[in-house]
């Protein structure tokens, strides 16, 4: 059995392993419909490999494509000079770092094409490289730009650096439009979609295929691709569990698996948060705190098409960044008037459990206490000891140092306490439904585990009357929705017991003041 292409990004290296998922049909589609393209996908999603596949196709490396879709459909007699620019490696923390990176990639391309720039200015050098390549090789140039936005994203939490970096890149990319007569094909990839006005000024014919249904599976693995390409690795693999952990990314077409997760799982056969661990969403946490975001709302995000598609360093929407970075994906599309909108959700169990656990660590400020509390929580649920649930959370809130509250604003809004509860259950990978809609209203949170359903209502004493949480649960008859509920979640099963739990907090005491529960069937 050959090795999996873990850590391999070049097309030729992946082909050598025998585990290449054939995406070459998209090369034919792209070249048939246009010249300038842009694609946004989350990190570690196969963008670099696809870009390298484009490079080898345009350079005429026919042998590599034997047996693939495009193998006998491509004109291999034409070999185009390819300029490939990648900002993927390293961290750029200053404008000088960015300039050095640009100089480095330009030098690499000059060596590769055996052309020397006479102009040392990066923008002018790129323009000279494009024109000189055309003149030397008598064919139009293919321009491939990978991770075009990384120099900005490396500094997303530092406007003093991010804004000048944006201007550097804007000037660098501006020469593309003026070099149109020498360009055969351009493909640009990145994680985020920054405004065309601010980064690709004048490149009005840049076609964005990020949410084009025809290209929904250009990166990532569909379920059938997984079964076909990795069939000799799937013996004994619980496919339904694999799907719930790593599938679910939706770009307005068939859902796809995160390829990075799939490869590492097939290597170890252990379900872990492989993709999540490759990036730290610390900037997202800062946005959550600054905007006092109600964490359970991450399960019911709505965005207009305009907000979903772009942002800029001085105007960032949290939900947009969550989508473009891969922490949320499209659930469905809707229209309002003449506009489009999207409902977003977590793509899969890995992302939901990992992100909520990361947020919980921040909210609790004690990784060790959080871990111990999570272990205790599972034990409590398994034993169905609801009184111990109160003791667990009361002890947790009491353990948070007072100076944490004084130094942070996130605890000063009413959703803080409900967010703690939500993150604890969601981070364990349990079936958790916040803002759960019924015909009588919205349940604050529902948890289904081991044939039991726990229905929570949260109140803050300073805003409501004492005892109102349990009163609302009974009056609204929220439990009726879950009588005989049959879950498909691995830990849930068919509901046989339902519990109402009313929890009330005091912003003054910073803890639980009322915890009432009642079994209703």
C-alpha positions as CSV (number, residue, x, y, z in Angstrom):
1,X,0.0,0.0,0.0
2,X,1.4,3.4,-1.0
3,X,1.9,6.3,1.3
4,X,-0.8,8.9,1.6
5,X,0.1,12.3,0.2
6,X,0.3,14.0,3.6
7,X,2.1,17.2,3.4
8,X,2.4,16.9,-0.4
9,X,1.2,20.0,-2.3
10,X,2.8,19.5,-5.7
11,X,0.7,17.7,-8.3
12,X,3.6,15.4,-9.4
13,X,4.2,14.3,-5.8
14,X,0.6,13.6,-5.1
15,X,0.3,11.6,-8.4
16,X,3.3,9.4,-7.3
17,X,1.3,8.2,-4.3
18,X,-1.6,7.0,-6.3
19,X,-4.1,9.0,-4.2
20,X,-4.8,11.9,-6.5
21,X,-8.5,12.9,-6.7
22,X,-8.9,13.9,-10.3
23,X,-9.9,17.6,-10.5
24,X,-8.5,18.1,-14.1
25,X,-12.0,18.5,-15.5
26,X,-12.1,21.9,-13.9
27,X,-9.0,23.0,-15.9
28,X,-10.9,22.4,-19.1
29,X,-14.0,24.2,-17.8
30,X,-12.0,27.2,-16.7
31,X,-10.1,27.6,-19.9
32,X,-13.3,27.3,-21.9
33,X,-15.1,30.1,-20.1
34,X,-12.6,32.9,-19.4
35,X,-9.1,34.1,-18.6
36,X,-9.0,35.7,-15.1
37,X,-10.3,33.7,-12.1
38,X,-10.4,34.0,-8.4
39,X,-11.2,31.2,-5.8
40,X,-11.6,31.5,-2.1
41,X,-11.4,28.4,0.1
42,X,-10.3,27.7,3.7
43,X,-6.7,26.9,4.5
44,X,-5.5,23.3,4.0
45,X,-8.2,22.7,1.4
46,X,-6.2,21.8,-1.7
47,X,-5.9,25.2,-3.3
48,X,-2.1,24.9,-3.7
49,X,-2.3,21.4,-5.3
50,X,-4.9,22.6,-7.8
51,X,-2.7,25.6,-8.7
52,X,0.3,23.3,-9.2
53,X,-1.9,21.1,-11.4
54,X,-2.7,24.1,-13.5
55,X,1.1,24.9,-13.7
56,X,2.0,21.4,-15.0
57,X,-0.8,21.4,-17.5
58,X,0.1,24.7,-19.1
59,X,3.8,23.8,-19.1
60,X,2.8,20.7,-21.2
61,X,3.9,17.9,-18.8
62,X,1.7,15.4,-20.6
63,X,3.1,12.2,-18.9
64,X,1.8,13.4,-15.5
65,X,-1.8,13.5,-16.8
66,X,-1.9,10.0,-18.2
67,X,-5.2,8.4,-17.3
68,X,-6.7,11.6,-15.9
69,X,-9.8,13.4,-17.4
70,X,-7.8,16.0,-19.2
71,X,-5.2,13.5,-20.5
72,X,-6.5,13.2,-24.0
73,X,-8.5,16.5,-24.1
74,X,-5.6,19.0,-23.7
75,X,-3.4,20.5,-26.5
76,X,0.0,19.3,-25.2
77,X,1.8,20.8,-28.1
78,X,1.4,24.3,-26.6
79,X,3.7,25.0,-23.7
80,X,3.1,28.3,-21.9
81,X,5.6,30.2,-19.7
82,X,4.1,30.0,-16.1
83,X,4.7,32.6,-13.4
84,X,3.8,31.2,-10.1
85,X,3.7,33.4,-7.0
86,X,3.0,31.9,-3.6
87,X,2.7,33.8,-0.3
88,X,2.0,30.6,1.6
89,X,5.2,30.0,3.5
90,X,6.4,31.8,6.6
91,X,4.9,34.7,8.6
92,X,5.2,38.3,7.4
93,X,4.9,40.7,10.3
94,X,6.1,43.9,8.7
95,X,6.1,45.7,5.3
96,X,9.8,44.8,5.0
97,X,8.9,41.1,5.4
98,X,6.4,41.4,2.6
99,X,8.8,43.2,0.3
100,X,11.4,40.4,0.9
101,X,8.8,37.8,0.2
102,X,7.9,39.4,-3.1
103,X,11.5,39.8,-4.1
104,X,12.1,36.1,-3.3
105,X,9.2,34.8,-5.4
106,X,10.2,37.1,-8.3
107,X,13.8,35.8,-8.1
108,X,12.6,32.2,-8.2
109,X,10.5,32.9,-11.3
110,X,13.3,34.7,-13.0
111,X,15.5,31.6,-12.4
112,X,12.8,29.2,-13.5
113,X,12.1,31.2,-16.8
114,X,15.8,32.1,-17.3
115,X,14.9,35.8,-17.5
116,X,16.4,38.6,-15.5
117,X,14.5,41.7,-14.4
118,X,16.3,45.0,-15.0
119,X,13.9,46.9,-12.8
120,X,14.2,46.1,-9.1
121,X,10.8,47.6,-8.1
122,X,8.5,44.6,-7.4
123,X,5.6,45.8,-9.5
124,X,7.8,46.8,-12.5
125,X,9.7,43.6,-12.2
126,X,6.5,41.6,-12.4
127,X,5.4,43.5,-15.5
128,X,8.8,43.1,-17.1
129,X,8.8,39.4,-16.3
130,X,5.4,38.9,-17.9
131,X,6.3,40.8,-21.1
132,X,9.8,39.2,-21.4
133,X,8.4,35.7,-20.9
134,X,5.9,36.3,-23.7
135,X,8.7,37.6,-26.0
136,X,11.1,34.8,-25.2
137,X,8.8,31.8,-25.4
138,X,6.5,33.1,-28.1
139,X,3.4,32.1,-26.1
140,X,1.2,34.0,-23.8
141,X,1.9,33.8,-20.0
142,X,0.0,31.9,-17.4
143,X,-0.1,33.8,-14.0
144,X,-0.8,31.8,-10.9
145,X,-1.1,33.5,-7.5
146,X,-1.5,31.3,-4.4
147,X,-2.5,32.7,-1.0
148,X,-2.7,36.2,-2.4
149,X,-4.1,37.5,0.9
150,X,-1.7,35.9,3.4
151,X,0.5,39.0,4.0
152,X,-2.7,40.8,5.1
153,X,-4.1,37.9,7.2
154,X,-0.8,37.6,9.0
155,X,-1.4,41.1,10.3
156,X,-5.2,41.2,10.5
157,X,-5.1,42.3,14.2
158,X,-2.6,45.1,13.6
159,X,-4.0,47.8,11.3
160,X,-0.8,49.8,11.5
161,X,0.9,47.0,9.4
162,X,-2.1,45.5,7.6
163,X,-3.1,48.7,5.9
164,X,0.3,49.5,4.4
165,X,0.6,45.8,3.4
166,X,-2.7,46.1,1.6
167,X,-1.3,49.0,-0.4
168,X,1.9,47.1,-1.3
169,X,-0.2,44.2,-2.6
170,X,-2.5,46.6,-4.5
171,X,0.4,48.1,-6.3
172,X,1.9,44.7,-7.0
173,X,-1.3,43.2,-8.4
174,X,-2.2,46.4,-10.4
175,X,0.2,45.4,-13.2
176,X,-1.9,42.4,-14.1
177,X,-4.5,44.5,-15.9
178,X,-1.9,46.4,-17.9
179,X,-0.3,43.2,-19.0
180,X,-3.5,41.7,-20.5
181,X,-2.1,41.4,-24.0
182,X,0.6,39.0,-22.8
183,X,-1.6,36.9,-20.5
184,X,-3.2,33.6,-21.5
185,X,-4.7,32.6,-18.1
186,X,-4.7,33.9,-14.5
187,X,-5.9,32.0,-11.4
188,X,-5.7,33.6,-8.0
189,X,-6.5,31.8,-4.7
190,X,-6.8,32.8,-1.1
191,X,-8.7,32.3,2.1
192,X,-10.5,35.6,2.2
193,X,-12.2,37.8,-0.4
194,X,-11.0,41.3,0.0
195,X,-12.7,44.1,-1.9
196,X,-11.7,44.2,-5.6
197,X,-11.6,48.0,-5.3
198,X,-8.9,47.8,-2.6
199,X,-6.8,45.0,-4.0
200,X,-7.5,44.4,-7.7
201,X,-8.3,47.9,-8.8
202,X,-9.1,47.9,-12.5
203,X,-9.2,44.1,-12.9
204,X,-12.9,44.2,-13.6
205,X,-12.9,40.9,-15.6
206,X,-11.7,38.8,-12.6
207,X,-14.3,36.1,-12.4
208,X,-15.0,34.9,-8.9
209,X,-15.9,31.2,-8.9
210,X,-15.9,30.8,-5.0
211,X,-19.7,30.3,-4.9
212,X,-20.2,29.2,-8.5
213,X,-22.2,25.9,-8.4
214,X,-20.1,24.6,-11.3
215,X,-17.0,24.8,-9.2
216,X,-18.4,23.8,-5.8
217,X,-16.2,20.7,-5.6
218,X,-13.0,22.1,-7.2
219,X,-11.3,21.6,-3.9
220,X,-12.1,19.1,-1.2
221,X,-13.3,15.5,-1.6
222,X,-16.9,14.5,-2.4
223,X,-18.2,11.4,-0.8
224,X,-18.0,9.4,-4.1
225,X,-14.4,10.7,-4.7
226,X,-13.5,9.5,-1.3
227,X,-14.9,6.0,-1.9
228,X,-13.3,5.8,-5.4
229,X,-9.8,7.1,-4.6
230,X,-9.2,5.7,-1.1
231,X,-11.2,2.4,-1.4
232,X,-8.2,0.3,-0.3
233,X,-7.9,2.5,2.9
234,X,-11.5,2.3,3.9
235,X,-11.9,-1.2,5.3
236,X,-13.3,-1.0,8.8
237,X,-13.8,2.8,8.6
238,X,-17.2,3.9,10.0
239,X,-18.2,6.1,7.0
240,X,-21.2,7.7,8.8
241,X,-18.9,8.9,11.6
242,X,-16.2,10.0,9.1
243,X,-18.8,12.1,7.4
244,X,-20.1,13.7,10.5
245,X,-16.6,14.6,11.6
246,X,-15.1,15.9,8.4
247,X,-17.7,16.4,5.6
248,X,-20.2,19.2,5.4
249,X,-18.5,22.1,3.6
250,X,-21.0,23.6,1.1
251,X,-20.1,26.0,-1.6
252,X,-23.6,25.9,-3.2
253,X,-23.1,22.4,-4.7
254,X,-22.4,18.9,-3.4
255,X,-20.9,19.0,0.1
256,X,-17.2,18.1,0.4
257,X,-14.8,16.7,3.0
258,X,-11.8,18.6,4.3
259,X,-9.0,16.8,2.5
260,X,-6.4,17.5,5.2
261,X,-8.6,15.8,7.8
262,X,-9.3,12.8,5.6
263,X,-5.7,12.1,4.9
264,X,-4.6,12.3,8.5
265,X,-7.5,10.2,9.7
266,X,-6.9,7.5,7.1
267,X,-3.3,7.4,8.3
268,X,-4.0,7.1,12.0
269,X,-7.6,5.9,12.0
270,X,-8.3,8.2,15.0
271,X,-10.9,10.9,15.0
272,X,-9.2,14.2,16.0
273,X,-9.4,17.9,15.2
274,X,-6.5,17.8,12.7
275,X,-7.5,20.8,10.6
276,X,-8.5,23.0,13.6
277,X,-5.1,22.5,15.3
278,X,-3.2,23.9,12.3
279,X,-4.5,27.4,13.0
280,X,-5.3,29.5,16.1
281,X,-8.4,31.7,15.7
282,X,-7.2,34.2,18.3
283,X,-8.3,37.1,16.2
284,X,-11.8,35.7,16.1
285,X,-11.9,35.6,19.9
286,X,-11.0,39.3,20.0
287,X,-13.9,40.1,17.7
288,X,-16.2,37.9,19.8
289,X,-15.2,39.8,23.0
290,X,-15.3,43.3,21.4
291,X,-18.8,42.7,20.0
292,X,-20.1,40.8,23.0
293,X,-21.2,38.0,20.7
294,X,-23.7,35.5,22.0
295,X,-21.9,32.2,21.2
296,X,-25.0,30.0,20.6
297,X,-25.9,32.4,17.7
298,X,-23.1,30.8,15.7
299,X,-25.6,28.1,14.9
300,X,-28.1,30.4,13.3
301,X,-26.1,33.0,11.3
302,X,-27.7,34.9,8.4
303,X,-25.7,37.0,6.0
304,X,-26.5,38.9,2.8
305,X,-24.6,38.0,-0.3
306,X,-22.6,41.3,-0.1
307,X,-21.5,40.6,3.5
308,X,-20.6,37.0,2.8
309,X,-18.5,37.8,-0.2
310,X,-16.1,40.4,0.9
311,X,-14.6,42.4,3.7
312,X,-11.6,44.6,4.3
313,X,-9.0,45.1,7.1
314,X,-10.7,48.2,8.3
315,X,-14.3,46.8,8.1
316,X,-14.5,43.2,9.2
317,X,-17.7,41.4,10.0
318,X,-17.1,38.5,12.4
319,X,-19.6,36.2,10.6
320,X,-17.9,36.8,7.2
321,X,-14.5,36.0,8.6
322,X,-15.9,32.8,10.2
323,X,-17.3,31.7,6.8
324,X,-14.2,32.5,4.7
325,X,-11.9,30.9,7.3
326,X,-13.9,27.7,7.2
327,X,-15.5,27.8,10.7
328,X,-18.9,28.2,9.2
329,X,-20.4,27.0,5.9
330,X,-23.6,27.5,3.9
331,X,-26.7,25.7,5.1
332,X,-29.0,27.1,2.5
333,X,-29.6,30.1,0.2
334,X,-32.6,32.4,0.3
335,X,-33.8,35.6,-1.3
336,X,-35.2,38.8,0.2
337,X,-36.6,41.2,-2.3
338,X,-34.0,41.4,-5.1
339,X,-31.2,40.3,-2.9
340,X,-29.6,36.9,-1.9
341,X,-28.9,35.8,1.6
342,X,-27.4,32.7,3.2
343,X,-28.0,30.7,6.4
344,X,-24.7,29.5,7.8
345,X,-23.9,26.6,10.2
346,X,-20.9,24.7,11.4
347,X,-19.7,22.4,8.6
348,X,-19.1,19.3,10.8
349,X,-18.5,17.9,14.3
350,X,-14.7,18.7,14.3
351,X,-15.2,22.4,13.7
352,X,-18.2,22.8,16.1
353,X,-16.5,20.9,19.0
354,X,-13.1,22.4,18.5
355,X,-14.2,26.0,18.1
356,X,-16.6,26.0,21.1
357,X,-13.8,24.3,23.1
358,X,-11.4,27.0,22.1
359,X,-13.9,29.7,23.0
360,X,-14.6,27.9,26.3
361,X,-11.0,27.9,27.2
362,X,-10.9,31.7,26.7
363,X,-14.1,32.2,28.7
364,X,-13.0,30.1,31.6
365,X,-9.4,31.3,31.7
366,X,-8.3,28.0,33.1
367,X,-7.6,25.2,30.7
368,X,-7.1,22.6,33.5
369,X,-10.3,23.4,35.3
370,X,-12.2,23.4,32.0
371,X,-10.9,19.9,31.1
372,X,-11.7,18.5,34.6
373,X,-15.2,20.0,34.4
374,X,-15.8,18.5,31.0
375,X,-14.8,15.0,32.2
376,X,-17.2,15.5,35.2
377,X,-20.0,16.7,32.9
378,X,-19.9,13.5,30.8
379,X,-20.0,11.5,34.0
380,X,-22.9,13.4,35.4
381,X,-24.9,13.0,32.1
382,X,-24.1,9.3,32.0
383,X,-25.3,8.9,35.6
384,X,-28.3,11.3,35.0
385,X,-27.4,13.2,38.2
386,X,-28.9,16.5,37.5
387,X,-28.4,17.9,41.0
388,X,-24.6,17.4,40.4
389,X,-25.0,19.5,37.2
390,X,-25.8,22.6,39.3
391,X,-22.9,21.9,41.6
392,X,-20.5,21.6,38.6
393,X,-21.4,24.9,37.0
394,X,-21.7,26.8,40.3
395,X,-18.2,25.6,41.2
396,X,-17.0,26.6,37.7
397,X,-18.3,30.2,37.9
398,X,-17.0,30.6,41.4
399,X,-13.5,29.5,40.3
400,X,-13.2,32.4,37.8
401,X,-10.9,35.0,39.4
402,X,-12.6,38.4,40.1
403,X,-9.9,40.3,38.2
404,X,-10.8,38.4,35.0
405,X,-14.2,40.1,35.1
406,X,-12.7,43.5,35.8
407,X,-10.3,43.2,32.9
408,X,-12.7,41.8,30.3
409,X,-16.0,43.2,28.9
410,X,-17.4,39.9,27.6
411,X,-18.8,38.9,31.0
412,X,-20.9,42.1,31.2
413,X,-23.6,41.0,28.9
414,X,-26.5,38.6,29.6
415,X,-25.5,36.0,27.0
416,X,-22.2,35.3,28.7
417,X,-23.6,32.7,31.1
418,X,-25.7,30.9,28.5
419,X,-22.6,30.9,26.2
420,X,-20.7,29.1,28.9
421,X,-23.3,26.4,29.2
422,X,-23.6,26.0,25.4
423,X,-19.8,25.8,24.9
424,X,-19.5,23.1,27.6
425,X,-22.0,20.8,25.9
426,X,-21.1,21.6,22.3
427,X,-17.3,21.2,22.9
428,X,-18.0,17.6,23.9
429,X,-19.5,16.8,20.6
430,X,-23.0,16.3,22.0
431,X,-26.2,17.0,20.2
432,X,-26.9,20.6,21.2
433,X,-29.5,22.9,19.8
434,X,-29.5,26.6,20.9
435,X,-32.4,28.9,20.2
436,X,-34.4,25.8,19.4
437,X,-37.7,26.7,17.7
438,X,-41.1,25.3,18.7
439,X,-44.7,26.3,17.9
440,X,-44.7,28.1,21.3
441,X,-41.5,30.0,21.0
442,X,-37.7,29.4,21.3
443,X,-36.0,27.0,23.7
444,X,-32.7,28.6,24.9
445,X,-30.9,25.3,24.6
446,X,-31.7,21.6,24.1
447,X,-29.3,18.8,24.7
448,X,-30.0,15.2,23.7
449,X,-27.8,12.5,25.1
450,X,-28.2,8.7,25.9
451,X,-32.0,8.7,25.2
452,X,-32.5,11.7,27.4
453,X,-33.5,15.2,26.5
454,X,-32.5,18.2,28.6
455,X,-34.4,21.5,27.9
456,X,-32.7,24.6,29.3
457,X,-34.1,28.1,29.9
458,X,-31.7,30.8,31.0
459,X,-32.5,34.1,32.8
460,X,-30.6,36.9,34.4
461,X,-32.1,38.1,37.7
462,X,-31.5,41.7,37.1
463,X,-33.7,41.5,34.0
464,X,-36.5,39.1,35.1
465,X,-38.4,37.9,38.1
466,X,-36.8,35.1,40.2
467,X,-38.2,31.7,39.2
468,X,-39.3,32.8,35.8
469,X,-37.1,30.3,33.9
470,X,-39.0,27.2,35.1
471,X,-42.4,29.0,34.8
472,X,-41.6,29.7,31.1
473,X,-40.6,26.1,30.4
474,X,-43.8,24.8,31.8
475,X,-46.1,27.4,30.3
476,X,-44.7,27.1,26.8
477,X,-44.7,23.2,26.9
478,X,-41.4,23.1,25.1
479,X,-41.0,19.5,25.9
480,X,-43.8,18.4,23.6
481,X,-41.4,18.8,20.6
482,X,-39.2,16.0,21.9
483,X,-41.7,13.4,22.9
484,X,-40.5,10.3,21.0
485,X,-37.8,12.3,19.2
486,X,-35.6,9.9,17.2
487,X,-32.1,11.3,16.8
488,X,-29.5,10.2,14.3
489,X,-26.6,11.6,16.4
490,X,-24.2,8.9,17.6
491,X,-24.7,9.6,21.3
492,X,-28.4,10.4,21.3
493,X,-30.8,7.7,20.2
494,X,-34.6,7.9,20.7
495,X,-35.7,10.2,23.5
496,X,-37.3,8.2,26.4
497,X,-36.9,10.8,29.2
498,X,-37.3,14.6,29.1
499,X,-36.1,17.0,31.8
500,X,-36.8,20.8,32.2
501,X,-34.0,22.8,33.7
502,X,-34.4,26.5,34.6
503,X,-31.1,28.3,35.3
504,X,-31.0,31.9,36.6
505,X,-27.9,34.0,37.1
506,X,-26.9,37.2,38.9
507,X,-24.6,39.7,37.2
508,X,-23.8,41.1,40.6
509,X,-22.9,37.8,42.2
510,X,-21.5,36.4,38.9
511,X,-22.9,33.0,39.5
512,X,-26.1,30.8,39.5
513,X,-28.8,31.9,41.9
514,X,-31.6,29.5,40.9
515,X,-31.3,26.0,39.4
516,X,-34.5,24.1,39.2
517,X,-35.3,20.9,37.3
518,X,-38.2,18.6,36.7
519,X,-38.9,15.4,34.8
520,X,-41.9,15.7,32.6
521,X,-42.5,12.1,31.3
